[in-house]
Amino acid sequence: MKILMLNQKTGINYDDVNEYISETKIYQKNFVIFPTSIFLPIFVESGYNVGIQNIAESSKKNQTGEVTAKQASDSGARYVIIGHSERRTNQKETDEVLVNKFNEAIDNKLNIVFCIGESLVDYKLKNTINKISEQLYNVLSKIKKMDKRIELYVAYEPLWAIGTGMTPTNIEIEKVAKTIKDFLNETGFDSAKVLYGGSVSDDNIKELSTIDIVDGFLVGGASNVPTKVIQMCEYLNNSTN
């Protein structure tokens, strides 16, 4: 069955959490959820598979506004997102920052979802494969050796598809996924999984699921709507893809 990961970003407020849990709890083992960090303990205590959306790039104390990998792990998070395009853009996270976060996650045995993706300009210039290969090499070639028990997921999220309702064609996604798989196999990350993200929803998950080489999905906006989450879970549960 395809993997389903839900990046809620800041999509729900405190008043929404209990209703969200009430509606999705029966499906809680069918996905990994990445809530806003202040809601993380609520989802952990409710039995969900939980990840954190971000960690600090170092474990030193006294970092206002940061959450360290150890704090996340101690709070019950088992996954972390690293390299999301919104943080690369808005927080100016460089490859060096991402490498540091990787190493923190590795030290604290957090499973890692590593996001990569090209801009609309790169897409139009047909530079997608070069950009993807560059992002993979610039980080994965510089991290410390990973414990084999740590799971690595590489999520292809075209910047121009995030939150826009647009998606690449299945053929384009398949081509990028093959590039990622080839890189991972050639560099010793052969057990890593490839996810697709970027305007994934209950409306298109059936079509996207036909891409055999894609192991699952990282969902953004639709992850905040219980009915959409349920429909995605139902389809993936009943799918043979």
C-alpha positions as CSV (number, residue, x, y, z in Angstrom):
1,M,0.0,0.0,0.0
2,K,1.2,3.5,-0.8
3,I,2.5,5.6,2.2
4,L,0.5,8.6,3.3
5,M,2.0,11.5,5.1
6,L,0.1,14.6,6.2
7,N,1.9,18.0,6.6
8,Q,-0.7,20.2,8.3
9,K,1.6,23.2,8.4
10,T,-0.4,25.9,10.3
11,G,-3.7,24.7,8.8
12,I,-5.7,24.0,11.9
13,N,-6.3,25.9,15.2
14,Y,-6.6,24.7,18.7
15,D,-10.4,24.6,18.5
16,D,-10.2,22.3,15.5
17,V,-7.9,19.6,17.0
18,N,-10.4,17.6,19.0
19,E,-12.9,17.5,16.2
20,Y,-10.1,16.5,13.7
21,I,-9.0,13.6,16.0
22,S,-12.6,12.5,16.6
23,E,-13.2,12.2,12.8
24,T,-9.9,10.7,11.8
25,K,-9.0,8.5,14.8
26,I,-10.2,5.3,13.2
27,Y,-7.7,5.8,10.4
28,Q,-4.8,6.9,12.6
29,K,-2.6,3.9,11.7
30,N,-2.9,4.6,8.0
31,F,-0.8,7.8,7.9
32,V,1.9,9.8,9.6
33,I,0.7,13.3,10.6
34,F,2.9,16.4,11.0
35,P,0.9,18.8,13.1
36,T,2.0,22.3,14.3
37,S,4.5,21.5,17.0
38,I,2.4,22.8,19.9
39,F,-0.3,20.2,19.0
40,L,2.2,17.4,18.7
41,P,1.7,16.0,22.2
42,I,-2.1,15.9,21.7
43,F,-1.7,13.7,18.6
44,V,0.9,11.5,20.3
45,E,-1.4,10.9,23.3
46,S,-4.2,10.1,20.9
47,G,-2.1,7.3,19.4
48,Y,-1.2,8.8,16.0
49,N,2.1,8.2,14.1
50,V,3.5,11.7,14.5
51,G,6.3,13.7,13.0
52,I,7.5,17.3,13.5
53,Q,7.6,19.8,10.7
54,N,11.0,21.3,11.6
55,I,13.9,20.9,14.0
56,A,16.8,23.2,15.0
57,E,20.1,22.7,13.3
58,S,21.9,22.3,16.5
59,S,21.2,20.7,19.9
60,K,22.7,23.6,22.0
61,K,20.5,25.1,24.6
62,N,18.9,28.6,24.7
63,Q,17.6,28.9,21.2
64,T,14.5,31.1,21.3
65,G,11.7,29.7,19.2
66,E,13.5,26.5,18.2
67,V,12.7,22.8,19.0
68,T,15.7,20.5,19.1
69,A,15.7,17.0,17.6
70,K,16.0,15.5,21.1
71,Q,13.0,17.5,22.4
72,A,11.0,16.3,19.4
73,S,12.0,12.7,20.0
74,D,11.3,12.9,23.7
75,S,7.9,14.4,22.9
76,G,7.0,11.3,20.8
77,A,7.8,12.5,17.3
78,R,9.2,9.7,15.2
79,Y,9.6,11.7,11.9
80,V,10.8,15.1,10.8
81,I,10.5,17.1,7.6
82,I,13.7,18.6,6.3
83,G,14.2,20.9,3.3
84,H,10.6,21.9,2.7
85,S,10.6,24.6,0.0
86,E,8.7,27.0,2.2
87,R,11.5,26.9,4.7
88,R,14.2,27.0,2.0
89,T,12.5,30.2,0.7
90,N,11.0,31.9,3.7
91,Q,13.7,31.0,6.3
92,K,16.5,31.0,3.8
93,E,17.6,27.5,4.7
94,T,20.8,26.6,2.9
95,D,22.2,23.2,2.1
96,E,24.6,23.6,5.0
97,V,21.6,24.2,7.4
98,L,19.9,21.1,5.9
99,V,22.9,18.9,6.5
100,N,23.1,20.1,10.1
101,K,19.4,19.2,10.6
102,F,20.0,15.8,9.0
103,N,22.8,15.1,11.4
104,E,20.7,16.2,14.4
105,A,17.9,13.9,13.2
106,I,20.3,11.0,12.7
107,D,21.7,11.5,16.2
108,N,18.3,11.3,17.7
109,K,17.0,8.5,15.5
110,L,14.2,10.4,13.8
111,N,13.0,9.1,10.5
112,I,13.5,11.8,7.8
113,V,11.3,13.2,5.1
114,F,13.7,15.1,2.8
115,C,11.9,17.5,0.4
116,I,13.3,18.5,-3.0
117,G,11.8,20.3,-6.0
118,E,12.3,22.7,-8.8
119,S,11.0,26.3,-9.3
120,L,8.6,27.2,-12.1
121,V,11.5,28.8,-14.0
122,D,13.6,25.6,-13.8
123,Y,10.5,23.6,-14.9
124,K,9.9,25.8,-17.9
125,L,13.6,25.7,-18.8
126,K,13.5,21.9,-18.6
127,N,16.1,22.0,-15.9
128,T,14.1,19.8,-13.4
129,I,16.4,16.7,-13.5
130,N,19.5,18.8,-13.0
131,K,18.0,20.7,-10.1
132,I,16.8,17.5,-8.4
133,S,20.1,15.8,-8.8
134,E,21.9,18.9,-7.4
135,Q,19.6,19.1,-4.4
136,L,20.1,15.4,-3.6
137,Y,23.9,15.5,-4.0
138,N,24.4,18.8,-2.0
139,V,22.9,17.3,1.1
140,L,23.0,13.5,1.0
141,S,26.7,13.4,0.1
142,K,27.6,15.4,3.2
143,I,25.6,13.9,6.0
144,K,27.0,11.4,8.6
145,K,26.4,7.7,8.1
146,M,22.8,6.8,8.9
147,D,21.7,4.0,11.2
148,K,20.0,1.4,9.0
149,R,17.0,1.6,11.4
150,I,16.4,5.2,10.4
151,E,13.9,5.5,7.5
152,L,14.6,8.0,4.7
153,Y,11.8,9.3,2.5
154,V,12.6,11.7,-0.4
155,A,9.6,13.8,-1.3
156,Y,9.5,15.4,-4.7
157,E,7.5,18.6,-4.3
158,P,7.7,21.0,-7.3
159,L,7.6,24.5,-5.9
160,W,5.1,25.6,-8.6
161,A,2.7,22.8,-7.6
162,I,2.5,23.4,-3.9
163,G,-0.9,24.8,-2.9
164,T,-1.7,25.8,-6.5
165,G,-3.9,22.9,-7.6
166,M,-1.4,22.2,-10.5
167,T,0.6,19.0,-10.7
168,P,3.1,17.6,-13.2
169,T,2.0,14.9,-15.5
170,N,2.3,11.3,-14.3
171,I,5.1,10.8,-16.9
172,E,7.0,13.8,-15.5
173,I,6.6,12.6,-12.0
174,E,7.7,9.1,-13.0
175,K,10.9,10.5,-14.7
176,V,11.8,12.5,-11.6
177,A,11.1,9.6,-9.3
178,K,13.4,7.3,-11.4
179,T,16.1,9.9,-11.1
180,I,15.8,10.0,-7.4
181,K,15.7,6.2,-7.1
182,D,18.8,5.8,-9.3
183,F,20.7,8.3,-7.1
184,L,19.6,6.6,-3.9
185,N,20.6,3.2,-5.2
186,E,24.0,4.4,-6.4
187,T,24.8,6.2,-3.1
188,G,23.9,3.5,-0.6
189,F,20.4,4.7,0.3
190,D,18.7,1.9,-1.5
191,S,16.1,1.3,1.2
192,A,14.8,4.9,0.9
193,K,11.3,5.6,-0.3
194,V,10.2,8.2,-2.9
195,L,7.1,10.3,-2.2
196,Y,5.3,12.8,-4.4
197,G,3.8,16.1,-2.9
198,G,2.4,19.2,-4.4
199,S,-1.4,19.7,-4.5
200,V,-2.1,16.0,-3.7
201,S,-5.7,15.6,-2.6
202,D,-8.7,13.2,-2.6
203,D,-9.4,14.4,-6.1
204,N,-6.2,13.2,-7.8
205,I,-4.7,10.6,-5.5
206,K,-6.3,7.8,-7.5
207,E,-4.6,9.0,-10.7
208,L,-1.3,9.6,-9.0
209,S,-1.4,6.2,-7.4
210,T,-1.0,4.6,-10.8
211,I,2.7,5.7,-10.8
212,D,4.2,2.5,-9.6
213,I,7.7,3.9,-8.9
214,V,6.2,6.4,-6.4
215,D,6.0,4.8,-2.9
216,G,3.5,7.3,-1.4
217,F,2.5,10.9,-0.9
218,L,3.2,14.0,1.2
219,V,-0.1,15.9,1.4
220,G,-0.3,19.6,2.4
221,G,-3.6,21.5,2.4
222,A,-5.9,18.5,2.0
223,S,-4.4,17.1,5.2
224,N,-6.4,19.6,7.3
225,V,-9.8,18.4,6.0
226,P,-10.9,15.2,7.8
227,T,-13.3,14.2,5.0
228,K,-10.4,14.5,2.4
229,V,-8.1,12.5,4.7
230,I,-10.7,9.8,5.1
231,Q,-11.3,9.5,1.4
232,M,-7.5,9.3,0.7
233,C,-7.2,6.6,3.3
234,E,-10.2,4.7,2.0
235,Y,-8.8,4.7,-1.5
236,L,-5.3,3.7,-0.5
237,N,-6.7,0.9,1.7
238,N,-8.7,-0.5,-1.1
239,S,-6.1,0.0,-3.8
240,T,-3.8,-2.7,-5.2
241,N,-1.3,-0.2,-6.4
